[in-house]
Amino acid sequence: MLTLTRKPYIEDSSEDSSQIELHTKDGLVVIELLSSKNGQAKIGIDAPESVLILRSELAGN
């Protein structure tokens, strides 16, 4: 498991710490923290169609 900890996004910062880029053999996968409130996080995942993205409960794990 890859676990990453990021600093909170600062609006004036030139670096967007709410986004992580993963370079895979199938292409670039971008994971972005869209929002966080009340102990819940909303993430967006942008990946090529050849990359299968499944939540563990849907994958049967």
N, C-alpha and C positions, 0 to 999 in steps of 0.2 A: 504494500500500500504506500502510495506517495502522499505524505502529509506536509502541507505548506502552511506557514503562518505569515500573514501579511500585516503590515502596519495600516492603520485606518487611512482612507483616501483623504487627502487634503486638497481642496479646490484649487489653491494657488500653486500647487506642486507641478513641476514639469514632468514628473513620473507618475503614471497612473497605477497605483498599487492595488487597485481593485480588479486587475486583469492579469491572467496568467496565460502564457503561450506555451504549448507543448508541441514540439516538432516530432512527428511520427513518420514512419515509412509511407503512410497513406496521405500525408499532408499535415497542414497546420490545424491544431485544435486549440481554440481559445475558450477559456473559462473565465467568466466575469461575475463578480458580485454585483447584482443589480440593486438590491436593497437589503437592509437588516433592521428589524425592529421587533420588539416584544419577544426576544429570544429566538426568532426565526430568521433564516437567511433565504433570500431568493437569488438563485444563480441562473446564468444563461450559458449555454454551451453551443459554440459554433464549430462544426466539424464537417469534413467532406462526407458525402453520402456513403462512402465505403467504410466509414468508421461507425460501428454499432455502439450506441449509447443506451444503456438499460439501467434502471434502478434495480438494486439487488432483490427486492421483493418480487419484481416482475421477471427477473432472470432465474428465479427458483433457487437462489443461494441463501 
